[in-house]
């Protein structure tokens, strides 16, 4: 592998199961618990945002529904700057 930036020459970039197990022993239990709680919170929040489109027939022959559609660009207007900024997606 090239050592252009950090001047380190590595023969192998992979990490063995033994190295992972040894490294895990160095992580405090409190930190592991905090990481697991953060993961649970992220999953809970993400799952609450899932779009579940359902169709509703309001009267005979009339069906209403929501549809989620991806957008190409987002823009923000900052009145003080008097210009429009397109945010990278």
Secondary structure, 3 states (H helix, E strand, C coil): CCCCCCCCCCCCCCCCHHHHHHHHHCCCHHHHHHHHHHHHHHHHHHHHCCCCCCCEEEECCEEECCCCCCCCCEEEEECCCCEEEEECC
